[in-house]
């Protein structure tokens, strides 16, 4: 990885993910670090702890700092507007997931990115988890044979996500900020498209099942068909009390299981007729460090980011099609 000390970085937003990125950027050697938030008091901990230069206005911060890179860590409804402004200023951009809450503006952003030859990476950090990467390795090596179906599940009680914050004020809980489990839980949608390829059709049941004070769907169950013929059952929620995240892949030659909490991937093959374990050492923040390192490596080398604008757009299309399917009570085509 290149020496990061010369780079100037601006972080937009100082919620939990914005602060995480600020701490990780500082840890990786970034010293020209600025952040903006209209509520300046939210930046106070980062100013005192990391020496971050605070701004309350994004445009003013761009003009004053002329950053090499901008991290967009605000609610999804603001992602595309800030990213477009950052790219036009000449910056490379890291956008937290989901890419947006709608497709409007993405084509314009893509044109500007292409014209200015900027790097845009979207923060689907699960791609940097060693367990998920092992599943990808097993698929690519042909160990499982042709994958026929997958079962993916994740859930955790929303008030436990960020216990220091009133969950009702989080973007996850609010439709006007681009919340809901289908968008905020779209890590799994990205993961399964990374593993199985382009989705072609989705059916979804989604709704507010809990007594939580939210105006978005808190649970969703999807059936997804892929261009290669594979199918996936995907469940997302923020209502279950115990943290859960797992993926099961069933192929013609074997089955692979990954559970986030177990720190291992299990593999059963028809040839061995037994289970084999692939343990891994892992801390959750490792994913966030790795995705930032990858982003700066792409900036330095001109390489392609792990999750680029086109891939993140495909994930957003899947999430929006699932929403439409749930509302219209019918399957939605993605072709």
C-alpha positions in Angstrom: 0.0 0.0 0.0 1.3 3.5 -0.8 2.4 6.0 1.9 -0.9 7.8 2.8 0.7 10.7 4.7 0.6 13.1 1.6 -3.1 12.5 1.0 -5.7 15.1 2.0 -9.1 13.6 3.0 -12.5 15.1 3.7 -15.1 13.0 5.6 -18.7 14.1 5.1 -20.7 13.0 8.1 -19.7 12.2 11.7 -22.1 9.5 12.7 -20.9 6.1 13.7 -19.5 5.1 10.3 -18.0 8.5 9.7 -16.2 8.4 13.0 -15.0 4.8 12.3 -13.5 5.9 9.0 -11.9 9.0 10.6 -10.2 6.8 13.2 -9.1 4.3 10.6 -7.8 6.9 8.2 -5.7 8.4 11.1 -4.5 5.0 12.0 -3.4 4.4 8.4 -1.3 7.6 8.4 -3.7 10.3 7.1 -2.8 13.6 8.8 -4.5 16.0 6.4 -7.9 15.1 7.7 -11.0 17.3 7.7 -14.6 16.5 8.3 -17.9 18.3 7.9 -21.2 18.0 9.7 -23.9 20.7 10.0 -24.0 19.9 13.7 -20.5 21.0 14.6 -20.7 19.6 18.1 -20.9 16.1 16.7 -17.4 16.7 15.4 -15.9 17.7 18.7 -14.7 14.2 19.8 -12.8 13.8 16.5 -11.3 17.2 16.7 -10.0 16.6 20.2 -9.0 13.0 19.7 -7.5 13.1 16.1 -7.0 16.8 15.4 -9.6 16.7 12.6 -10.2 20.1 11.0 -14.0 20.8 11.4 -16.4 22.3 8.8 -20.1 22.8 8.9 -20.6 23.2 5.2 -19.6 20.6 2.6 -19.0 23.0 -0.3 -16.9 25.3 1.9 -14.8 22.3 3.1 -14.2 21.2 -0.5 -13.1 24.7 -1.6 -10.8 25.2 1.5 -9.2 21.8 1.6 -9.2 20.6 -2.0 -9.1 17.0 -0.8 -7.6 14.1 -2.8 -10.4 11.9 -1.5 -13.8 12.4 0.0 -15.6 9.9 2.2 -19.4 10.2 1.9 -20.8 9.0 5.2 -24.2 10.8 5.4 -27.7 9.3 5.0 -28.3 7.7 1.6 -30.6 10.5 0.3 -27.6 12.8 0.2 -25.0 10.4 -1.3 -25.3 11.1 -5.0 -25.4 14.9 -4.6 -22.3 15.1 -2.4 -20.4 12.5 -4.5 -21.1 14.4 -7.7 -19.9 17.6 -6.1 -16.8 15.9 -4.8 -16.0 14.4 -8.2 -16.4 17.7 -10.0 -13.9 19.2 -7.5 -11.4 16.6 -8.7 -11.6 14.2 -5.7 -11.8 10.5 -5.7 -14.8 9.3 -3.7 -15.6 6.6 -1.2 -19.4 6.3 -0.7 -20.9 4.4 2.2 -23.5 1.8 1.3 -26.1 1.9 -0.1 -25.2 3.9 -3.1 -28.4 5.8 -2.8 -32.1 5.4 -2.1 -33.1 5.9 -5.8 -31.6 5.7 -9.2 -31.9 9.4 -10.0 -28.6 11.1 -10.6 -26.5 8.0 -10.8 -26.0 8.2 -14.6 -24.8 11.8 -14.3 -22.4 10.7 -11.6 -21.1 7.9 -13.7 -20.5 10.2 -16.7 -18.6 12.7 -14.6 -16.5 9.9 -13.0 -15.6 8.6 -16.5 -14.9 12.0 -17.8 -12.6 13.0 -15.0 -11.1 9.5 -14.6 -11.9 9.4 -10.8 -12.0 6.3 -8.6 -15.4 5.7 -6.9 -15.7 2.8 -4.4 -18.8 1.9 -2.4 -18.5 0.6 1.1 -19.8 -3.0 1.0 -17.1 -4.1 3.5 -18.3 -7.7 3.8 -16.4 -8.4 0.6 -13.3 -8.0 2.7 -14.4 -10.6 5.3 -12.1 -13.7 5.2 -15.1 -16.0 5.6 -17.0 -14.6 2.6 -13.8 -14.4 0.6 -13.3 -18.2 1.3 -16.8 -18.8 -0.1 -15.8 -16.9 -3.3 -12.6 -18.9 -3.5 -14.4 -22.2 -3.3 -16.9 -21.2 -6.0 -14.1 -19.9 -8.3 -12.0 -23.0 -7.8 -15.0 -25.2 -8.8 -14.9 -27.0 -5.4 -18.7 -26.8 -5.1 -19.4 -27.5 -8.7 -22.3 -25.5 -10.2 -24.0 -23.6 -7.4 -27.7 -24.3 -7.5 -29.0 -22.3 -4.6 -28.0 -20.2 -1.6 -29.5 -19.3 1.7 -28.5 -16.0 3.2 -29.7 -14.4 6.5 -28.9 -11.5 8.7 -30.6 -9.8 11.6 -30.0 -7.8 14.7 -32.3 -5.7 17.0 -32.1 -2.1 15.7 -31.8 -0.4 19.2 -28.7 -2.6 19.7 -26.9 -1.5 16.5 -25.8 1.9 18.0 -26.8 1.8 21.7 -25.4 5.4 22.2 -28.0 6.8 19.8 -31.8 7.0 19.8 -32.6 4.4 17.2 -35.6 6.4 16.0 -33.3 9.2 14.8 -31.0 6.9 12.8 -31.4 6.9 9.1 -32.1 3.2 9.2 -35.5 3.9 10.9 -36.5 6.8 8.7 -38.0 6.6 5.2 -37.2 10.3 4.5 -33.4 9.6 5.0 -33.4 6.4 2.8 -33.7 3.8 5.6 -35.3 0.4 5.8 -33.7 -3.0 6.0 -33.7 -3.5 2.3 -31.3 -0.6 1.8 -29.4 -0.7 5.1 -29.2 -4.4 5.0 -28.1 -4.5 1.4 -24.7 -6.0 2.3 -26.2 -9.4 1.8 -27.6 -8.3 -1.6 -24.1 -7.2 -2.6 -22.5 -10.4 -1.2 -24.8 -12.8 -3.1 -24.4 -11.0 -6.4 -20.7 -11.1 -5.9 -20.9 -14.9 -5.3 -23.6 -15.8 -7.9 -23.6 -13.1 -10.5 -26.3 -11.0 -12.0 -29.8 -11.4 -10.7 -32.6 -11.6 -13.2 -35.8 -11.8 -11.1 -36.9 -11.1 -7.5 -39.9 -11.8 -5.4 -40.2 -10.2 -1.9 -42.4 -10.0 1.1 -41.4 -7.1 3.3 -43.1 -5.0 6.0 -43.0 -3.6 9.5 -43.6 -6.6 11.8 -42.3 -5.2 15.1 -43.5 -2.6 17.6 -40.4 -0.5 16.9 -41.1 3.2 16.2 -40.0 3.2 12.6 -41.8 4.1 9.3 -39.8 1.6 7.1 -39.8 -2.2 6.6 -38.0 -3.9 9.4 -38.1 -7.4 7.9 -37.8 -8.7 4.3 -37.7 -12.2 2.7 -36.5 -12.4 -0.9 -36.4 -15.1 -3.5 -33.9 -14.2 -6.2 -33.1 -15.9 -9.5 -29.7 -15.4 -11.3 -28.7 -15.4 -14.9 -26.7 -18.7 -14.4 -29.9 -20.4 -13.2 -29.0 -20.4 -9.5 -31.6 -19.3 -6.9 -31.2 -17.6 -3.4 -33.4 -17.3 -0.4 -32.4 -14.1 1.5 -33.8 -12.9 4.8 -33.0 -9.5 6.3 -34.4 -7.9 9.5 -33.6 -5.6 12.4 -36.0 -7.2 14.8 -34.3 -10.3 16.2 -32.5 -10.0 19.5 -29.5 -12.1 18.8 -27.0 -11.0 16.1 -27.1 -13.3 13.1 -25.3 -13.4 9.8 -24.8 -16.5 7.6 -24.6 -17.9 4.1 -25.1 -21.4 2.8 -24.1 -22.4 -0.7 -25.3 -25.7 -2.3 -23.5 -26.9 -5.3 -23.6 -30.1 -7.4 -20.4 -31.3 -5.8 -20.6 -29.9 -2.3 -22.0 -27.5 0.3 -20.3 -24.6 2.1 -21.5 -22.8 5.2 -20.3 -19.5 6.6 -21.4 -18.1 9.9 -20.1 -14.6 10.9 -20.1 -15.5 14.6 -18.3 -18.8 14.3 -15.1 -17.5 12.5 -15.0 -20.5 10.2 -16.2 -21.8 6.9 -17.4 -25.4 6.7 -17.2 -27.5 3.6 -18.9 -30.8 2.7 -18.0 -32.5 -0.5 -19.5 -35.5 -2.2 -16.0 -36.9 -2.7 -15.0 -36.8 0.9 -18.5 -37.3 2.4 -17.4 -35.4 5.4 -17.2 -31.9 6.7 -13.9 -29.8 6.7 -13.4 -26.6 8.7 -11.5 -23.5 7.5 -11.1 -21.3 10.6 -9.9 -17.7 10.3 -8.7 -15.0 12.7 -10.7 -11.9 12.4 -11.8 -8.6 14.1 -14.7 -6.7 12.6 -12.7 -3.5 12.1 -10.3 -5.4 9.8 -12.9 -5.2 7.0 -13.1 -1.4 7.2 -9.3 -1.1 7.3 -9.0 -3.4 4.3 -11.5 -1.6 2.2 -9.9 1.8 2.8 -6.5 0.4 2.0 -7.9 -1.1 -1.2 -9.4 2.3 -2.1 -6.1 4.2 -1.7 -4.3 1.5 -3.6 -6.7 2.0 -6.5 -6.1 5.8 -6.3 -2.4 5.2 -6.5 -2.3 2.6 -9.3 -5.5 3.4 -11.3 -6.8 0.0 -10.5 -10.5 -1.0 -10.3 -12.1 -0.9 -6.9 -13.5 -4.0 -5.3 -17.0 -2.5 -5.4 -17.3 0.1 -8.2 -20.2 2.3 -9.2 -21.7 -0.1 -11.7 -21.7 -3.0 -9.2 -23.2 -0.8 -6.5 -25.9 0.3 -9.0 -26.8 -3.3 -9.7 -27.2 -3.9 -5.9 -29.4 -0.8 -5.6 -31.6 -2.0 -8.5 -32.1 -5.3 -6.8 -33.1 -3.6 -3.5 -35.5 -1.3 -5.3 -37.0 -4.1 -7.3 -37.5 -6.0 -4.0 -39.3 -3.0 -2.5 -41.5 -2.8 -5.6 -42.2 -6.6 -5.5 -43.3 -6.3 -1.9 -45.6 -3.3 -2.6 -47.1 -4.8 -5.8 -47.3 -8.4 -4.6 -45.6 -9.7 -7.7 -42.2 -10.8 -9.1 -40.1 -8.1 -10.6 -37.7 -8.6 -13.6 -34.2 -7.2 -13.5 -33.3 -7.9 -17.1 
